[in-house]
Amino acid sequence: MTSTVALQAADGHRFQAVRSDPTGTPKGGLVVLHAIYGVTPHIAEVCDRWAAAGYSAIAPALFDRVGEELVHPYTPDGVDAGSRCYAELAEEDALADVAACAAALASSGPTVASGFCAGGTLAWVASATLDFDAQVNFYGSDVPSRLELTPRCPTVMHYGDGDHVVPFEQIERIREAHPEMLLHVYPGAGHAFFNPEQANHDAAAAELAWRRSLEFLDQSL
């Protein structure tokens, strides 16, 4: 069960986060970075799921730098509002929050950057600029525009070949730019296929991506 914690970034910014921990000794810790909707119930459930698999997980409320308790609905207006929130976040500020979460997880063992959609893009940047031991990336939306970056840790990427945000030809650009990475493409799956709260949820693809992520971490950490 997740709990709400307060953390402080190096620049003094205080923000809320949800955290889940396993019952036994953690295998590692994950920083789970939310999509444009904020820390939704789905993000809290992802943290719980990681904890059930033996990992500590923290999901920062990145939008706390814009306003308190900002969570947007899965509607066109929610998409617009969430996109504006992410646009207002300076990358260095978001990375400071990520670093604070990683520091809070230091006692849990190896640290992993993970994220969904826009949070996947931030995980991509964090894995190339901060000290993480692995990256688990779910359909990072702007990764194709940040291919000059190279993760400094083992990385697995998950995309659907029906993703309207990251079309298949852009997914192939990621593969071509970084052939050393593990990149899985799920036939028929769309954007946000991992999220059961959204219309594009694909239960079979989500379960396979989850199993592959666990196997990847078992091999990489």
C-alpha positions as CSV (number, residue, x, y, z in Angstrom):
1,M,0.0,0.0,0.0
2,T,1.4,3.4,-1.0
3,S,1.9,6.2,1.5
4,T,2.5,9.8,0.8
5,V,5.9,11.2,1.7
6,A,7.4,14.7,1.5
7,L,10.8,15.1,-0.2
8,Q,13.1,18.1,-0.8
9,A,15.2,18.7,-3.9
10,A,18.7,20.2,-3.8
11,D,17.3,23.6,-4.7
12,G,15.1,23.6,-1.7
13,H,11.8,22.8,-3.4
14,R,9.6,20.5,-1.3
15,F,7.2,18.2,-3.1
16,Q,4.9,15.3,-2.4
17,A,5.5,11.7,-3.6
18,V,3.9,8.3,-3.2
19,R,6.0,5.5,-2.0
20,S,5.6,1.7,-1.7
21,D,8.1,-0.7,-0.1
22,P,8.3,-4.5,-0.1
23,T,7.8,-6.5,3.1
24,G,11.4,-8.0,2.9
25,T,14.8,-6.6,1.9
26,P,14.4,-4.6,-1.4
27,K,16.0,-5.8,-4.6
28,G,16.4,-2.1,-5.6
29,G,14.4,1.1,-5.9
30,L,12.5,2.6,-8.8
31,V,11.7,6.2,-9.4
32,V,8.4,6.1,-11.3
33,L,7.7,9.2,-13.4
34,H,4.1,10.0,-14.2
35,A,2.6,10.8,-17.6
36,I,0.9,14.2,-18.3
37,Y,-2.0,13.4,-16.0
38,G,0.1,13.5,-12.8
39,V,0.2,11.0,-9.9
40,T,-3.0,9.2,-10.8
41,P,-4.3,6.1,-9.0
42,H,-2.7,4.1,-11.7
43,I,0.8,5.5,-10.8
44,A,0.2,4.6,-7.2
45,E,-0.9,1.1,-8.3
46,V,2.3,0.7,-10.3
47,C,4.4,1.6,-7.2
48,D,2.4,-1.1,-5.2
49,R,3.1,-3.6,-8.0
50,W,6.8,-2.9,-7.9
51,A,6.7,-3.4,-4.1
52,A,4.9,-6.7,-4.5
53,A,7.7,-7.7,-6.8
54,G,10.3,-6.9,-4.2
55,Y,11.3,-3.3,-5.1
56,S,10.8,0.0,-3.3
57,A,9.2,2.6,-5.6
58,I,8.7,6.4,-5.3
59,A,6.6,8.4,-7.7
60,P,7.2,12.2,-7.4
61,A,4.4,14.7,-7.9
62,L,6.4,16.6,-10.6
63,F,3.6,19.1,-11.1
64,D,4.1,20.4,-7.5
65,R,6.4,22.9,-9.1
66,V,3.4,24.2,-11.0
67,G,0.7,23.9,-8.4
68,E,-0.4,21.7,-5.5
69,E,-2.2,18.4,-6.0
70,L,-2.5,18.7,-9.8
71,V,-4.0,15.5,-11.3
72,H,-5.7,15.8,-14.6
73,P,-8.5,13.6,-16.1
74,Y,-8.1,11.3,-19.1
75,T,-9.9,13.7,-21.4
76,P,-8.9,16.1,-24.1
77,D,-9.0,18.9,-21.6
78,G,-6.9,16.9,-19.2
79,V,-4.3,16.2,-22.0
80,D,-4.1,19.9,-22.7
81,A,-3.8,20.8,-19.0
82,G,-1.2,18.1,-18.4
83,S,0.8,19.1,-21.4
84,R,0.9,22.7,-20.2
85,C,2.1,21.6,-16.8
86,Y,5.0,19.6,-18.3
87,A,5.8,22.5,-20.6
88,E,6.1,24.8,-17.5
89,L,8.6,22.4,-15.9
90,A,12.3,23.3,-16.4
91,E,14.2,20.2,-17.2
92,E,16.8,20.9,-14.6
93,D,14.1,21.3,-11.9
94,A,12.4,18.0,-12.9
95,L,15.8,16.3,-12.8
96,A,16.4,17.7,-9.3
97,D,13.2,16.1,-8.1
98,V,14.2,12.8,-9.7
99,A,17.6,13.0,-8.0
100,A,15.9,13.6,-4.7
101,C,13.8,10.5,-5.2
102,A,16.8,8.4,-6.1
103,A,18.6,9.6,-3.0
104,A,15.6,8.6,-0.9
105,L,15.9,5.1,-2.4
106,A,19.6,4.8,-1.8
107,S,19.2,2.3,1.0
108,S,17.0,0.1,-1.1
109,G,19.9,-1.0,-3.4
110,P,20.4,-0.3,-7.1
111,T,18.2,2.5,-8.5
112,V,16.1,2.4,-11.6
113,A,14.6,5.2,-13.6
114,S,11.2,4.4,-15.0
115,G,8.4,6.4,-16.5
116,F,5.3,6.6,-18.8
117,C,4.7,8.9,-21.8
118,A,6.2,12.3,-20.8
119,G,7.5,10.6,-17.7
120,G,9.3,8.1,-20.0
121,T,11.0,11.0,-21.7
122,L,12.2,12.3,-18.4
123,A,13.4,8.8,-17.4
124,W,15.3,8.8,-20.7
125,V,17.0,12.1,-19.9
126,A,17.6,11.1,-16.3
127,S,19.3,7.8,-17.4
128,A,21.6,9.8,-19.6
129,T,22.5,12.5,-17.1
130,L,22.1,11.0,-13.6
131,D,23.5,7.9,-11.9
132,F,21.0,5.1,-12.4
133,D,21.7,1.4,-12.5
134,A,18.9,0.6,-15.0
135,Q,16.0,2.1,-16.9
136,V,12.6,0.7,-17.6
137,N,10.8,3.0,-20.1
138,F,7.2,2.8,-21.2
139,Y,6.4,4.6,-24.4
140,G,8.5,7.7,-23.7
141,S,6.7,10.3,-25.9
142,D,9.6,12.6,-26.9
143,V,12.5,10.1,-26.9
144,P,12.8,10.3,-30.7
145,S,13.6,14.0,-30.4
146,R,16.3,13.3,-27.8
147,L,18.3,10.6,-29.6
148,E,21.5,12.6,-29.0
149,L,21.3,11.3,-25.5
150,T,22.6,7.8,-24.6
151,P,21.5,6.0,-21.4
152,R,24.4,5.3,-19.1
153,C,22.8,2.2,-17.8
154,P,21.1,-1.0,-19.2
155,T,17.8,0.0,-20.6
156,V,14.6,-1.6,-21.8
157,M,12.0,0.2,-23.9
158,H,8.3,-0.7,-24.4
159,Y,6.2,0.6,-27.3
160,G,3.1,-0.4,-29.2
161,D,3.2,-0.4,-33.0
162,G,-0.1,1.4,-33.0
163,D,1.1,4.3,-30.8
164,H,-0.4,7.5,-32.2
165,V,2.1,9.6,-30.1
166,V,5.2,7.8,-31.2
167,P,4.5,6.2,-34.7
168,F,6.2,3.0,-35.7
169,E,8.7,4.8,-37.9
170,Q,9.9,6.9,-34.9
171,I,10.2,3.8,-32.8
172,E,12.5,2.4,-35.5
173,R,14.6,5.6,-35.3
174,I,15.2,4.8,-31.7
175,R,16.2,1.3,-32.5
176,E,18.6,2.5,-35.3
177,A,20.1,5.2,-33.1
178,H,20.6,2.8,-30.1
179,P,20.9,-0.8,-31.4
180,E,22.6,-1.8,-28.1
181,M,19.3,-1.2,-26.2
182,L,16.6,-3.8,-25.5
183,L,13.4,-2.4,-27.3
184,H,10.2,-4.3,-27.4
185,V,7.3,-3.5,-29.8
186,Y,3.9,-4.9,-29.1
187,P,1.7,-5.7,-32.1
188,G,-1.6,-3.9,-32.1
189,A,-0.9,-2.0,-28.9
190,G,-1.4,1.8,-28.7
191,H,-0.1,4.6,-26.6
192,A,-0.7,4.1,-22.8
193,F,-1.3,0.3,-23.4
194,F,-0.1,-0.4,-19.9
195,N,-2.7,1.8,-18.1
196,P,-6.0,0.0,-17.3
197,E,-7.6,3.4,-16.7
198,Q,-7.2,4.4,-20.3
199,A,-9.0,3.4,-23.5
200,N,-5.9,2.0,-25.2
201,H,-5.2,-0.5,-22.4
202,D,-4.0,-3.8,-23.8
203,A,-4.0,-6.4,-21.0
204,A,-2.0,-9.0,-22.9
205,A,0.7,-6.5,-24.0
206,A,0.8,-5.0,-20.5
207,E,1.3,-8.3,-18.8
208,L,4.1,-9.3,-21.3
209,A,5.8,-5.9,-20.8
210,W,5.6,-6.4,-17.0
211,R,7.2,-9.9,-17.2
212,R,9.9,-8.6,-19.6
213,S,10.6,-5.7,-17.2
214,L,11.0,-8.1,-14.2
215,E,13.3,-10.4,-16.2
216,F,15.3,-7.4,-17.4
217,L,15.9,-6.2,-13.9
218,D,16.8,-9.6,-12.6
219,Q,19.5,-9.8,-15.3
220,S,20.7,-6.2,-15.1
221,L,20.9,-5.4,-11.4
